């Protein structure tokens, strides 16, 4: 069973930075896709960024392109989300997720199999 443990959330002023971490265990992370989604109060969970293990290919939501970077540490089986130039509208609970399946719509949360517990990111104006 895949386990995902997020950390790194917190309170930051607009324009600041945070780095989220997602420590993964439970399978060989040589293939598949990991992603970050976020969910603001009263809203649906939305795609933020994906990283495909085998290709190291990344994809970002338009709202975070140029500000957020997803990357990995293969030795630690950890995926990071570096968030710069944060805005109040980035405030949400951020979730790390994983799937071994291929060919899915990775912008859709139902394409993923395992989820972390979430970490709160709050950006003050």
trRosetta pair geometry for C-beta under 8 A, 3 or more apart (Angstrom, degrees):
i j d omega theta_ij theta_ji phi_ij phi_ji
1 26 5.2 -73 96 -150 38 138
1 114 7.6 140 179 -105 71 130
2 24 6.7 -18 -166 -164 98 94
2 25 7.2 157 -151 85 53 42
2 26 4.0 -175 -101 80 37 135
2 27 5.5 -35 -82 -1 96 108
2 98 5.4 -122 159 79 155 139
2 113 7.0 88 36 100 135 108
2 114 4.0 -116 85 -32 118 170
3 24 7.2 157 82 -152 54 46
3 25 5.0 -9 55 61 98 92
3 26 5.2 127 6 -32 73 127
3 114 7.4 -109 -83 -179 18 137
4 22 5.5 -9 -168 -173 100 102
4 23 7.3 153 -154 76 46 48
4 24 5.5 -8 -103 -101 75 75
4 96 4.8 -152 170 98 131 112
4 97 7.0 -139 20 -97 175 27
4 98 6.1 174 -64 -8 131 116
4 114 5.8 138 -11 132 115 107
4 115 6.6 -102 53 158 133 18
4 116 3.8 -96 112 -68 104 88
5 22 7.1 151 72 -155 40 51
5 23 4.7 -17 59 56 97 98
5 116 6.1 156 -97 -134 15 112
5 117 7.4 12 -127 12 56 102
6 9 7.4 43 139 -23 112 106
6 20 6.2 -14 -163 -176 102 105
6 21 6.8 151 -154 83 51 53
6 22 5.2 -18 -95 -97 72 76
6 94 6.9 -177 -169 99 153 89
6 95 7.2 -121 -38 -134 153 35
6 96 5.0 167 -75 -2 106 115
6 116 4.3 108 -20 141 101 154
6 117 6.6 -142 32 52 100 72
6 118 6.5 -16 46 -152 145 6
6 119 4.3 -132 125 -22 121 115
7 20 7.3 159 83 -157 38 61
7 21 5.0 -12 60 58 87 102
7 23 7.7 20 7 -6 107 103
7 119 6.3 151 -117 -93 16 148
8 18 6.2 133 154 169 95 97
8 19 5.4 -87 -164 98 141 56
8 20 4.2 177 79 -115 129 41
8 21 5.0 121 -27 6 129 79
8 119 6.3 64 57 144 64 163
9 18 6.9 45 -128 172 35 148
9 20 6.4 28 -62 -102 68 100
9 94 6.4 174 -86 34 116 110
9 119 3.4 179 -19 152 125 100
9 120 4.8 131 148 66 146 44
9 121 4.8 -113 -141 -66 95 66
10 18 6.2 -180 46 -118 94 131
10 120 7.7 91 -67 92 16 80
10 121 7.1 10 45 -119 38 57
10 122 7.3 -87 134 38 33 84
11 122 4.7 -20 -107 74 73 109
11 123 8.0 169 -157 -83 52 26
11 124 6.7 32 -175 -21 96 108
12 16 3.9 -137 171 86 114 138
12 17 7.2 -137 -166 53 157 21
12 18 5.6 -142 -25 -48 150 108
12 86 5.7 68 96 59 125 154
12 121 7.6 -24 20 -165 107 84
12 122 7.4 148 24 84 61 58
12 123 5.7 -24 74 -110 83 69
12 124 7.4 -168 93 19 33 80
13 16 5.0 100 61 -21 67 122
13 123 7.3 60 173 -163 13 68
13 124 5.4 -45 -112 66 56 93
14 86 6.3 -132 -134 97 42 75
14 87 5.9 35 -137 -126 98 40
14 88 5.9 -35 -82 -40 114 78
14 123 5.7 85 -82 167 63 104
14 124 6.6 -107 -23 90 79 46
14 125 5.5 21 -23 -132 133 35
15 85 6.1 -22 -134 -135 45 52
15 86 6.8 -55 22 52 12 67
16 86 5.4 -29 67 35 66 116
16 123 7.4 -172 49 -131 99 93
17 82 7.2 -6 -169 -177 111 80
17 83 6.2 162 -153 91 61 61
17 84 4.7 -10 -103 -107 105 62
17 85 7.7 20 -78 -14 80 37
17 86 6.7 169 -90 -18 31 106
18 83 5.0 -2 60 58 79 111
18 86 6.7 42 7 -58 96 145
18 121 6.2 -172 64 -128 160 112
19 80 5.9 -10 -176 -169 101 112
19 81 7.0 164 -157 81 53 49
19 82 5.0 -15 -109 -105 91 65
19 83 7.0 -178 -86 20 38 74
20 36 7.0 108 83 -119 143 138
20 80 6.7 151 81 -160 55 56
20 81 4.3 2 53 52 106 100
20 83 7.0 46 -6 -11 97 114
20 94 5.7 -85 -103 106 163 147
20 96 7.6 -173 143 -59 120 106
20 119 6.1 166 -133 67 112 140
20 121 7.5 -67 -66 -65 121 124
21 78 5.8 -14 -167 -175 97 119
21 79 7.6 144 -160 80 49 44
21 80 5.6 -22 -102 -103 63 77
22 34 7.0 173 95 179 142 133
22 36 7.6 -159 -31 -84 141 91
22 78 6.4 154 76 -159 50 65
22 79 4.6 -15 59 61 108 89
22 80 7.4 -167 19 -76 77 31
22 81 7.8 52 -13 -11 107 96
22 96 3.4 142 -117 -116 141 161
22 116 6.1 -122 -134 -44 102 149
23 76 7.1 -74 -122 155 88 98
23 77 6.8 69 -163 97 62 85
23 78 5.0 -26 -99 -102 61 95
24 29 6.0 91 101 -72 134 143
24 34 7.0 -100 -61 -100 152 140
24 77 4.8 -114 69 152 85 100
24 78 6.8 173 12 -93 80 38
24 79 6.8 41 -19 -1 121 97
24 96 7.7 -132 -70 146 97 134
24 98 6.3 109 -129 -68 132 149
25 77 6.4 101 -78 108 58 147
26 114 7.7 156 73 -109 147 169
27 32 7.7 54 105 -1 137 155
27 100 6.5 -85 146 -73 163 127
28 31 7.8 37 104 22 91 80
29 32 7.0 -86 -139 53 61 115
29 34 7.8 7 -147 -39 119 123
29 53 5.5 -155 168 -120 76 150
29 74 7.7 -166 96 -140 110 67
29 77 5.2 134 19 -133 145 97
30 53 6.1 161 171 134 14 131
30 54 6.6 55 154 -85 61 81
31 53 5.6 -162 -117 72 9 119
31 54 4.8 17 -110 -48 68 115
31 100 6.7 62 99 -152 93 76
31 102 7.7 -51 167 -60 110 115
32 52 7.6 -165 110 -148 29 64
32 53 5.6 31 61 12 66 124
32 54 7.9 109 21 -19 38 94
32 98 6.5 41 145 -176 132 87
32 99 5.7 -165 -162 99 103 48
32 100 4.1 -61 -90 -113 126 44
32 101 7.3 54 -124 25 87 32
32 102 7.5 -118 -105 -64 45 79
33 50 5.6 -2 -177 -171 114 113
33 51 7.0 159 -156 81 67 41
33 52 5.0 -33 -100 -101 86 68
33 53 7.1 -140 -85 -6 33 80
33 98 7.3 167 90 -150 49 50
33 99 5.6 -1 57 58 89 88
33 102 7.7 124 -18 -102 109 61
33 106 5.7 -85 145 -114 158 133
33 112 7.9 -104 90 -100 99 92
34 50 7.1 159 88 -154 41 63
34 51 5.4 -13 64 61 87 92
34 53 7.1 74 -3 -54 96 92
34 72 7.6 110 48 -86 138 122
34 79 4.9 -157 114 -45 149 164
34 96 6.8 -6 -175 -172 106 91
34 97 6.9 161 -156 86 61 46
34 98 5.0 -19 -104 -99 79 78
35 47 6.8 -49 178 -140 133 84
35 48 7.4 142 172 54 85 76
35 49 6.5 179 -152 93 70 47
35 50 4.2 -26 -98 -101 98 76
35 51 7.2 174 -82 19 50 63
35 96 7.6 156 84 -155 43 49
35 97 5.2 -21 64 64 88 94
35 98 7.7 176 21 -77 70 36
35 106 6.1 173 -69 178 143 103
35 112 6.6 -113 41 -81 120 139
36 48 4.3 -51 102 67 95 123
36 49 5.0 20 42 49 103 86
36 50 7.9 -153 23 -73 62 42
36 70 6.5 -161 3 -98 116 122
36 79 7.9 -159 -49 126 96 122
36 81 4.9 40 -55 -73 162 145
36 94 5.9 -7 -169 -173 107 103
36 95 7.0 149 -156 78 55 47
36 96 6.0 -29 -98 -98 70 58
36 97 7.6 155 -94 19 22 81
37 45 4.9 40 152 171 132 102
37 46 6.1 162 -162 81 85 31
37 47 5.7 -47 -107 -97 84 35
37 48 5.9 173 -111 0 24 93
37 94 7.4 161 85 -155 41 55
37 95 4.9 -17 64 62 89 101
37 97 6.2 18 3 1 109 128
37 109 5.7 40 -96 -94 165 107
38 45 7.1 171 87 -153 24 65
38 46 5.9 -26 63 62 73 84
38 48 5.3 71 -9 -54 101 124
38 90 7.7 -52 180 -168 172 62
38 92 3.8 79 172 107 111 145
38 93 6.7 159 -154 78 67 42
38 94 4.9 -28 -97 -99 90 66
38 95 7.0 172 -88 16 35 76
38 121 7.6 -52 -129 39 126 121
39 43 6.4 -177 -164 83 65 83
39 44 7.0 -89 -125 145 94 24
39 45 4.3 -41 -76 -97 109 69
39 46 7.1 145 -85 12 55 71
39 92 5.6 149 67 -172 27 109
39 93 5.3 -19 61 58 87 93
39 95 7.0 28 -1 -9 103 116
39 118 7.8 -50 38 -126 109 135
40 43 4.4 27 66 35 90 128
40 91 6.5 76 -116 99 103 74
40 92 4.4 -73 -70 -100 68 94
40 93 7.9 169 -84 15 28 68
43 46 7.4 -24 137 -21 114 111
45 95 7.0 -21 -147 29 125 137
45 109 5.0 44 97 -56 125 156
46 61 7.0 56 149 -98 105 155
47 50 7.4 -28 -162 -38 110 99
47 61 5.5 152 104 -67 83 109
47 106 7.3 105 -127 129 134 67
47 107 4.2 -76 -28 -145 162 66
47 108 7.7 -24 -54 -36 121 22
47 109 7.5 -154 -65 -57 77 75
48 60 7.3 -26 157 -147 51 68
48 61 5.5 -67 -133 3 32 121
48 64 5.9 35 -162 6 81 157
48 68 6.7 -62 169 121 103 169
48 81 7.1 27 120 -139 135 145
48 94 7.1 -9 -11 -135 161 99
49 58 6.6 -9 -174 -169 101 98
49 59 6.7 165 -153 84 55 53
49 60 4.9 -9 -104 -105 88 70
49 61 7.0 -94 -59 1 59 80
49 64 6.7 -88 -53 90 103 140
49 68 5.9 -139 -46 121 139 126
49 70 4.1 174 135 -34 135 132
49 81 6.3 150 47 -119 135 108
50 58 6.7 165 85 -150 57 51
50 59 4.7 5 48 49 100 99
50 70 7.1 167 82 73 10 167
50 106 4.7 37 -90 147 162 137
51 56 7.1 -19 -168 -150 94 43
51 57 7.3 162 -150 81 48 45
51 58 5.3 -12 -98 -99 73 80
51 70 4.8 -146 -46 129 114 121
51 71 7.2 151 -103 -103 150 21
51 72 6.1 167 138 -36 154 112
51 79 6.1 180 47 -138 140 125
52 55 4.7 16 97 44 119 98
52 56 7.0 -68 77 -9 72 9
52 57 4.6 10 36 50 115 92
52 58 7.8 -146 14 -68 74 37
53 56 7.5 4 -172 -68 21 51
53 72 7.4 30 -115 -18 72 174
56 72 7.7 -128 -121 31 84 116
58 69 8.0 -1 -173 -158 165 61
58 70 5.4 165 -135 64 120 104
58 71 7.9 -37 -78 -77 140 59
59 106 6.9 110 57 88 142 128
60 64 5.4 -122 -177 83 111 94
60 65 4.7 139 102 -84 131 74
60 68 6.3 159 -135 74 125 104
60 70 7.5 178 -83 0 91 109
61 64 5.2 62 66 20 91 99
61 65 7.2 -139 90 -34 42 81
61 107 7.9 118 -87 -129 86 104
62 65 5.7 -35 -144 -1 35 118
63 89 7.7 -102 -175 117 129 122
64 67 5.4 -106 -167 63 60 102
64 68 4.0 -5 166 13 117 125
64 83 7.7 -61 -151 -124 118 89
64 90 7.6 95 -97 -110 101 109
65 68 7.6 -52 -79 41 19 84
67 83 6.8 23 140 -158 92 60
67 84 5.3 -145 -167 71 68 75
67 85 4.7 -103 -130 60 110 107
67 86 7.6 138 172 -75 128 42
68 81 6.1 -11 -168 -175 109 91
68 82 6.7 156 -157 83 53 56
68 83 5.1 -9 -106 -105 89 67
68 84 7.3 -175 -78 25 40 69
69 81 7.4 159 79 -156 44 46
69 82 4.5 -4 55 55 95 107
69 84 7.9 27 -1 1 96 106
70 79 6.6 3 -171 180 94 104
70 80 7.0 166 -150 85 48 54
70 81 5.5 -16 -97 -102 75 72
70 82 7.9 -162 -73 22 28 72
71 79 7.4 172 91 -154 29 64
71 80 5.5 -15 63 58 76 100
71 82 7.3 8 17 -3 106 108
72 78 6.8 158 -155 88 66 48
72 79 4.9 -32 -99 -102 85 68
72 80 7.1 176 -90 14 32 78
73 76 4.2 18 105 37 121 107
73 77 7.5 -45 89 12 77 16
73 78 4.7 6 48 57 106 95
73 79 8.0 -155 21 -75 67 29
73 80 7.3 60 -15 -19 95 109
74 77 7.3 20 -169 -73 32 47
79 96 6.6 148 71 -143 117 122
81 94 7.1 -134 61 176 154 145
83 86 5.7 54 142 -79 108 101
83 90 6.9 139 -173 -180 135 150
83 121 7.4 25 58 -146 168 153
86 90 5.1 -106 -157 50 84 150
86 121 7.8 -130 -143 169 138 119
86 123 4.6 -150 145 -111 114 136
87 90 5.1 113 59 -11 68 99
87 123 6.1 89 101 120 22 155
88 91 5.9 -18 -178 -15 53 115
88 123 5.0 -151 -100 99 36 100
88 124 6.9 15 -100 -159 94 12
88 125 5.0 -8 -63 -70 135 83
89 123 7.8 -37 33 65 31 131
90 121 6.4 -56 134 121 93 127
90 123 5.1 57 63 -4 97 144
91 121 6.3 -152 -129 105 43 75
91 122 5.1 35 -130 -129 104 49
91 123 5.1 -131 -61 29 85 81
92 121 6.2 6 57 57 58 97
93 118 4.3 16 170 -179 114 127
93 119 6.9 151 -159 70 69 25
93 120 5.5 -38 -101 -94 73 61
93 121 7.6 153 -107 18 23 73
94 118 6.6 146 71 -154 37 69
94 119 5.4 -27 60 63 91 81
94 120 7.8 156 14 -104 77 12
94 121 5.5 40 -16 -7 116 118
95 115 5.6 -12 -179 -161 123 102
95 116 5.7 177 -158 58 68 87
95 118 4.8 -35 -84 -93 82 80
96 115 7.3 143 82 -157 52 51
96 116 4.2 45 51 -1 93 130
97 109 7.2 167 -46 -143 176 79
97 112 4.1 35 156 169 126 157
97 113 7.9 142 -179 47 92 44
97 114 6.5 162 -154 85 63 54
97 115 5.0 -17 -101 -101 91 69
97 116 7.2 -119 -66 5 52 78
98 112 6.4 110 63 -160 23 103
98 113 6.5 -52 94 57 69 87
98 114 4.7 -12 56 59 98 104
99 104 6.8 -26 112 34 159 146
99 106 8.0 -150 39 -112 130 89
99 111 6.1 -80 -28 138 166 74
99 112 4.6 -125 -44 -125 109 55
99 113 4.8 120 -108 0 75 94
99 114 7.6 172 -74 20 51 76
100 113 7.1 -21 13 16 77 146
101 104 5.7 59 111 -23 112 124
101 111 7.2 -134 78 -179 122 79
101 113 7.2 122 -1 -37 106 118
104 108 7.2 -112 160 55 102 109
104 111 3.7 147 149 -148 138 122
105 108 4.4 54 96 4 107 115
105 111 5.6 -159 67 -56 59 143
106 111 5.8 -118 -99 93 41 150
106 112 7.9 74 -140 -58 68 95
108 111 4.8 95 78 -16 91 106
109 112 6.0 -58 -167 28 51 111
112 115 6.9 94 120 -68 122 84
115 118 8.0 5 161 -48 105 81
116 119 7.7 -15 121 -20 130 88
